[in-house]
Amino acid sequence: MSASHIPGPGWPYYVQETMDGMRRFAQWVWVRVLYLTGALWWAKRELQRQGAIIVLTLHRVLEDECFSQTDSLPNIVVRKSTFRRLIRYVTENYEAVDVLKALPGKSSARLRVAFTFDDGWQDNFEHAMPELQAHSVPVTIFLCTGLMGRKAPFWPEQIRGTLYESLRRSYGKRAGRLVEALIESLKYGSAEARASHLDLLLQQTNGKPTEFYACDSTLNWDQIIEMRRLGIAFGSHTHTHQILTSVKLDAAKSEACDSKAAIEAKLNESCETFAYPNGNWSPQIRDLVAESGYRLAFTTDRRAWVPGTDRLAIPRSNVQEEDLVGLTGRFSAAMFDYATSWKVWQSLRRSQKRAALKARAVTAPIAGEIR
C-alpha cells in the first residue's frame, strides 16, 4: 500500500493522544507530590547510606535543529540545553565518579552518579564533551568500533529515516510509535533475518540518501584520540552493535574481541570496560565477555550498583529528554531525581525484600528440624 493510500488517523489516534497527555500530567503531579513530601530526598539518602552508585546511560546530545531532524529514536536523545542544566544540577547535588575507580559500598558525602554514553555519536564530541569538561565530570563512552566515522550506521536510524515521513503525513505523532514498534520487534530476531528485512524495506522504498543523515554521524578516530587526550575514557560496545544473545557464540566472541583489539590499537592502552548492546546478556555471554579480558560490563537494568553486584552485569539507568523535563519542556531536577534515584531505590527495595523472603524460606525448614 502506498503512502498516499494509507488511511488517515481515526478516533483511536486522538484517544491515544489524549491519554498520553493525561498520563504525562498525572506523572508530573505524582513527581511533585514526591518532591514536596521529601520522598525523593529520602530515596537519595537511602541509596547514599547503602553506598550505592547510579550509573547513567546516555547516547546523544543535540542542538534544537538536529533534535527535530534526527532519525534516532526519542529514548536516546537529549537536548543540549537540557544536558547543560543536567550537568550543573548533578555537580551541585551529587558526586560524579569514574566507573573504573568507583567502589560501591564506600561512604560518600553525596549520592554518587557515573556518566556513560553508548554508540559513539559525533555529538558526544561536539556538545557533550565541552559541558562535561567544564564541570570536571568523568565519563566513559562505549564505542562500536566497526561503525565509526559513518553516517547513520545503525539500522534503527535507517528504518526510521525510510518510513517516518511517509507515515507522519497520515498518522501524525502516531507514526513515531509505529516505527518504534517495528524496530523493537526486529531487535529480537536473528541478525540474518533482521538484515534481510532491512534490505527488503530499503529496496521497496529506495532508502534515504546518506547525505540526509547529517545529524546522525558517529565519531571518527581522530576525534576519539583527541577526546582520550583530554581525559575521556572509552570502552567497547561490540564491533557492529550486534545483540549478542541473538547471534552464535563465536560471532558474539568476535564482536567482543575485535572491538577490544581496535580500541587498544588506536589508543595504545588496555580496554577494560564493556556495554552489552540493548542491554541483552546471558550467563554464557557474560562468561564470554570475561574471557575476552573485560573487567567491568554494563547492562541496561534500572537498578543500583551496590556491594555484591556482579561486576560483569552492572546496572545502568537510561536517560532521555522526557526523563529530564517538566510540562514546560525545561529541565526539572525533580523529574531527573524521579527517573533515576526514586526508581533505582524502588528497585533496590524490591530486590532486598525478595532476598529476605528467600532467606526466610530457606531457613524456616531448618529451624523446624532443630525444634
C-alpha positions as CSV (number, residue, x, y, z in Angstrom):
1,M,0.0,0.0,0.0
2,S,1.5,3.4,-1.0
3,A,1.7,6.2,1.5
4,S,-1.0,8.2,-0.4
5,H,-3.5,5.3,0.2
6,I,-2.8,4.9,3.9
7,P,-5.9,5.9,5.7
8,G,-5.7,9.0,7.9
9,P,-5.8,8.9,11.7
10,G,-9.2,7.8,13.2
11,W,-10.7,8.3,16.6
12,P,-8.3,5.7,18.3
13,Y,-5.4,8.0,17.4
14,Y,-7.0,11.0,19.1
15,V,-7.9,8.9,22.1
16,Q,-4.3,7.7,22.4
17,E,-3.0,11.3,22.1
18,T,-5.4,12.4,24.9
19,M,-4.4,9.5,27.1
20,D,-0.7,10.3,26.6
21,G,-1.3,13.8,27.7
22,M,-3.2,12.7,30.7
23,R,-0.5,10.2,31.6
24,R,2.2,12.8,31.3
25,F,0.2,15.2,33.5
26,A,-0.5,12.6,36.1
27,Q,3.1,11.6,36.3
28,W,4.1,15.2,36.8
29,V,1.6,15.6,39.6
30,W,3.0,12.4,41.2
31,V,6.6,13.7,40.9
32,R,5.6,17.0,42.5
33,V,4.0,15.1,45.4
34,L,7.1,13.0,45.9
35,Y,9.3,16.2,45.8
36,L,7.1,18.2,48.2
37,T,6.8,15.4,50.7
38,G,10.6,14.8,50.8
39,A,10.2,11.3,49.3
40,L,12.7,12.0,46.5
41,W,15.2,13.3,49.1
42,W,14.7,10.2,51.3
43,A,15.3,7.9,48.3
44,K,18.6,9.6,47.6
45,R,19.6,9.5,51.2
46,E,18.9,5.8,51.5
47,L,20.9,5.0,48.4
48,Q,23.7,7.1,49.7
49,R,23.6,5.4,53.1
50,Q,24.0,2.0,51.4
51,G,26.9,3.2,49.3
52,A,25.0,2.8,46.0
53,I,26.2,4.2,42.7
54,I,23.7,5.2,40.0
55,V,25.3,4.7,36.5
56,L,23.6,6.8,33.8
57,T,23.3,5.7,30.2
58,L,23.1,8.5,27.6
59,H,23.5,8.3,23.9
60,R,23.1,11.6,22.1
61,V,23.2,15.4,23.0
62,L,21.7,17.5,20.2
63,E,21.1,21.2,19.5
64,D,17.5,22.1,18.8
65,E,17.7,21.9,15.0
66,C,19.2,18.4,14.9
67,F,16.9,17.3,17.8
68,S,14.0,17.9,15.5
69,Q,15.7,16.4,12.4
70,T,17.4,13.3,13.8
71,D,16.3,9.8,12.9
72,S,17.4,8.5,16.3
73,L,14.5,7.3,18.5
74,P,13.3,9.6,21.3
75,N,14.7,7.3,24.0
76,I,18.3,8.0,23.1
77,V,18.3,11.8,22.6
78,V,18.7,14.8,24.9
79,R,18.7,18.5,24.0
80,K,22.0,20.3,24.5
81,S,20.3,23.0,26.7
82,T,18.7,20.2,28.9
83,F,22.1,18.4,29.2
84,R,23.8,21.6,30.2
85,R,21.4,22.1,33.1
86,L,21.6,18.4,34.0
87,I,25.4,18.6,34.4
88,R,25.1,21.7,36.5
89,Y,22.5,20.0,38.7
90,V,24.4,16.8,39.2
91,T,27.7,18.6,40.1
92,E,25.9,20.7,42.7
93,N,23.8,17.9,44.2
94,Y,25.6,14.6,43.6
95,E,29.2,13.3,43.4
96,A,30.2,12.4,39.8
97,V,32.5,9.4,39.7
98,D,34.6,7.4,37.2
99,V,33.2,3.9,36.6
100,L,36.7,2.5,36.6
101,K,37.5,4.0,40.0
102,A,34.1,3.7,41.7
103,L,33.7,1.3,44.6
104,P,30.1,0.5,45.7
105,G,29.7,0.5,49.5
106,K,32.2,3.3,50.0
107,S,30.9,6.1,52.2
108,S,30.4,9.5,50.5
109,A,29.1,12.9,51.3
110,R,26.6,12.8,48.4
111,L,25.0,10.1,46.4
112,R,27.3,9.0,43.6
113,V,26.5,9.1,39.9
114,A,28.6,7.9,36.9
115,F,28.1,9.1,33.3
116,T,28.3,6.7,30.4
117,F,27.5,7.1,26.7
118,D,26.7,4.3,24.2
119,D,27.4,4.0,20.5
120,G,29.9,6.8,20.0
121,W,27.9,9.5,18.2
122,Q,29.7,12.6,16.9
123,D,27.6,14.9,19.0
124,N,29.4,13.4,22.1
125,F,32.5,15.3,20.8
126,E,30.7,18.5,19.7
127,H,28.2,19.0,22.5
128,A,28.6,16.6,25.4
129,M,32.3,16.8,26.0
130,P,32.6,20.6,26.4
131,E,29.9,20.5,29.1
132,L,31.4,17.5,30.9
133,Q,34.9,19.0,30.8
134,A,33.7,22.4,32.0
135,H,32.5,20.8,35.2
136,S,35.2,18.1,35.5
137,V,32.7,15.3,35.2
138,P,34.3,11.9,34.3
139,V,32.7,9.9,31.5
140,T,33.1,6.6,29.7
141,I,32.0,6.3,26.0
142,F,31.3,2.8,24.7
143,L,32.2,2.5,21.0
144,C,31.0,0.3,18.2
145,T,34.4,0.2,16.6
146,G,33.3,-1.1,13.2
147,L,30.8,1.8,12.8
148,M,33.0,4.8,13.5
149,G,33.2,7.8,11.1
150,R,30.0,7.0,9.3
151,K,26.6,8.5,8.7
152,A,23.6,6.6,10.1
153,P,25.5,3.3,10.5
154,F,22.8,1.8,12.9
155,W,19.8,0.1,11.4
156,P,17.2,1.8,13.6
157,E,18.0,5.2,12.1
158,Q,17.9,3.7,8.6
159,I,14.4,2.3,9.2
160,R,13.1,5.5,10.8
161,G,14.6,7.6,8.1
162,T,13.0,5.5,5.4
163,L,9.5,5.2,6.9
164,Y,8.8,8.1,9.3
165,E,7.9,11.0,6.9
166,S,5.5,9.0,4.8
167,L,3.7,7.6,7.8
168,R,3.7,11.0,9.6
169,R,1.6,12.5,6.8
170,S,-1.2,10.1,7.6
171,Y,-0.7,9.2,11.2
172,G,0.8,12.4,12.7
173,K,2.6,11.7,16.0
174,R,1.4,8.1,15.9
175,A,4.0,7.4,13.1
176,G,6.7,7.5,15.7
177,R,5.1,4.7,17.7
178,L,4.6,2.6,14.6
179,V,8.2,2.9,13.7
180,E,9.3,2.2,17.2
181,A,7.2,-0.9,17.4
182,L,8.7,-2.2,14.1
183,I,12.2,-1.5,15.4
184,E,11.5,-3.2,18.7
185,S,10.1,-6.3,17.0
186,L,13.2,-6.6,14.8
187,K,15.6,-6.5,17.7
188,Y,14.8,-10.0,18.9
189,G,15.0,-11.8,15.6
190,S,18.3,-13.3,14.3
191,A,20.8,-10.9,12.9
192,E,20.4,-12.6,9.5
193,A,16.6,-12.1,9.5
194,R,16.9,-8.5,10.6
195,A,19.4,-7.8,7.8
196,S,17.1,-9.4,5.2
197,H,14.1,-7.5,6.4
198,L,16.0,-4.2,6.4
199,D,17.4,-4.8,2.8
200,L,13.9,-5.6,1.6
201,L,12.5,-2.5,3.2
202,L,15.2,-0.2,1.8
203,Q,14.7,-1.7,-1.7
204,Q,11.0,-1.1,-1.7
205,T,11.3,2.5,-0.5
206,N,14.6,3.3,-2.3
207,G,16.0,4.1,1.1
208,K,17.1,7.6,2.2
209,P,20.3,9.1,0.7
210,T,23.1,9.2,3.2
211,E,23.6,12.9,2.7
212,F,20.3,13.5,4.6
213,Y,21.7,11.9,7.7
214,A,23.9,15.0,8.5
215,C,22.8,14.9,12.2
216,D,23.3,11.2,12.6
217,S,27.1,10.6,12.2
218,T,29.4,8.7,14.5
219,L,32.8,9.8,15.9
220,N,35.9,9.3,13.8
221,W,39.1,8.0,15.2
222,D,40.8,11.4,15.2
223,Q,38.1,12.8,17.4
224,I,38.3,9.7,19.7
225,I,42.1,10.1,20.1
226,E,41.6,13.8,20.8
227,M,38.9,13.1,23.4
228,R,41.2,10.5,25.1
229,R,44.0,13.0,25.2
230,L,41.6,15.3,27.1
231,G,40.7,12.6,29.6
232,I,37.6,11.0,28.2
233,A,37.6,7.2,28.7
234,F,36.5,4.6,26.1
235,G,35.1,1.1,26.3
236,S,33.6,-1.4,23.9
237,H,30.0,-1.6,22.7
238,T,30.9,-4.5,20.4
239,H,32.3,-4.1,16.8
240,T,29.0,-3.7,14.9
241,H,26.3,-3.4,17.7
242,Q,25.1,-7.0,17.3
243,I,22.7,-8.1,20.0
244,L,24.8,-10.8,21.5
245,T,22.1,-13.1,22.6
246,S,20.7,-13.3,19.1
247,V,24.0,-14.4,17.3
248,K,26.1,-17.5,17.6
249,L,28.6,-17.6,20.4
250,D,31.6,-17.5,18.0
251,A,30.1,-14.4,16.4
252,A,29.5,-12.8,19.8
253,K,33.1,-13.5,20.8
254,S,34.4,-11.9,17.6
255,E,32.2,-8.8,18.4
256,A,33.7,-8.5,21.8
257,C,37.3,-9.3,20.9
258,D,37.5,-7.3,17.7
259,S,36.2,-4.1,19.3
260,K,38.7,-4.5,22.2
261,A,41.6,-5.0,19.8
262,A,40.6,-2.0,17.8
263,I,40.4,0.3,20.8
264,E,43.6,-0.9,22.2
265,A,45.4,-0.5,18.9
266,K,44.1,3.0,18.3
267,L,44.5,4.3,21.9
268,N,47.6,2.3,22.8
269,E,46.1,1.3,26.2
270,S,44.1,-1.6,27.7
271,C,40.3,-1.6,27.1
272,E,38.7,-3.0,30.3
273,T,35.0,-1.9,30.1
274,F,32.1,-3.2,28.0
275,A,28.5,-2.4,27.5
276,Y,26.0,-5.0,26.2
277,P,24.1,-3.8,23.1
278,N,20.5,-3.2,24.0
279,G,21.4,-4.5,27.5
280,N,20.9,-8.1,26.4
281,W,23.1,-10.7,28.1
282,S,23.0,-14.2,29.4
283,P,25.3,-16.3,31.7
284,Q,27.1,-17.6,28.5
285,I,27.5,-14.1,27.1
286,R,28.7,-12.8,30.5
287,D,31.4,-15.6,30.6
288,L,32.4,-14.8,27.1
289,V,32.9,-11.2,27.9
290,A,35.0,-12.1,30.9
291,E,37.1,-14.5,28.8
292,S,37.7,-11.6,26.3
293,G,39.5,-9.7,29.0
294,Y,37.0,-7.1,30.2
295,R,37.0,-6.2,33.9
296,L,33.6,-4.4,34.0
297,A,30.5,-4.9,31.9
298,F,27.2,-2.9,31.9
299,T,23.6,-3.8,31.3
300,T,20.5,-1.5,30.9
301,D,18.7,-2.7,34.1
302,R,17.5,0.4,36.0
303,R,18.9,-0.7,39.4
304,A,21.6,0.4,41.8
305,W,25.3,-0.6,41.7
306,V,25.8,-1.9,45.2
307,P,28.2,-4.2,47.0
308,G,27.8,-7.7,45.7
309,T,26.7,-6.6,42.3
310,D,28.3,-8.8,39.6
311,R,31.0,-6.6,38.0
312,L,30.1,-8.0,34.6
313,A,26.4,-7.2,34.9
314,I,26.5,-3.7,36.4
315,P,23.1,-2.0,36.1
316,R,22.5,1.4,34.4
317,S,19.6,3.9,34.1
318,N,18.9,5.2,30.6
319,V,18.3,8.9,30.4
320,Q,16.3,10.6,27.7
321,E,14.8,14.1,27.2
322,E,11.4,13.1,28.6
323,D,13.1,11.9,31.9
324,L,14.6,15.4,32.4
325,V,12.0,18.0,31.6
326,G,8.7,19.1,33.1
327,L,5.5,20.1,31.4
328,T,7.0,23.3,30.2
329,G,9.8,21.5,28.4
330,R,12.5,22.9,30.7
331,F,14.9,20.9,32.8
332,S,13.3,19.6,36.0
333,A,15.5,18.4,38.9
334,A,12.5,16.6,40.3
335,M,12.0,14.7,37.1
336,F,15.6,13.6,37.0
337,D,15.6,12.5,40.6
338,Y,12.4,10.6,40.0
339,A,13.6,8.8,36.8
340,T,16.9,7.9,38.5
341,S,17.1,8.0,42.3
342,W,13.5,7.2,43.0
343,K,13.1,4.3,40.5
344,V,16.5,2.9,41.4
345,W,15.6,3.0,45.1
346,Q,12.3,1.3,44.5
347,S,14.0,-1.4,42.5
348,L,16.7,-1.9,45.2
349,R,14.0,-2.1,47.9
350,R,12.1,-4.8,46.0
351,S,15.2,-6.9,45.4
352,Q,16.1,-6.6,49.1
353,K,12.6,-7.8,50.1
354,R,12.8,-10.7,47.7
355,A,16.2,-11.7,49.1
356,A,14.8,-11.5,52.7
357,L,11.8,-13.7,51.7
358,K,14.1,-16.2,50.0
359,A,16.4,-16.3,53.0
360,R,13.4,-17.0,55.4
361,A,12.1,-19.7,53.1
362,V,15.5,-21.4,53.2
363,T,16.0,-21.2,56.9
364,A,12.4,-22.0,58.0
365,P,12.6,-25.8,57.5
366,I,16.0,-25.9,59.2
367,A,14.6,-24.1,62.2
368,G,11.7,-26.5,62.4
369,E,14.1,-29.5,62.4
370,I,16.1,-28.1,65.2
371,R,12.9,-27.7,67.3
